[in-house]
């Protein structure tokens, strides 16, 4: 799929990559700080 020329700038790629990596980091921290302890206390 070809993007329009106005979205073909490297700044768009960098901003999308920043948002995705920030979201993955937040998801990882959520799992580490909330899901794993909750699962641990359910099993104990």
Secondary structure, 3 states (H helix, E strand, C coil): CCCCHHHCCHHHHHHHHHHHHHHHHHHHHHHHHHHHHHHHHHHC
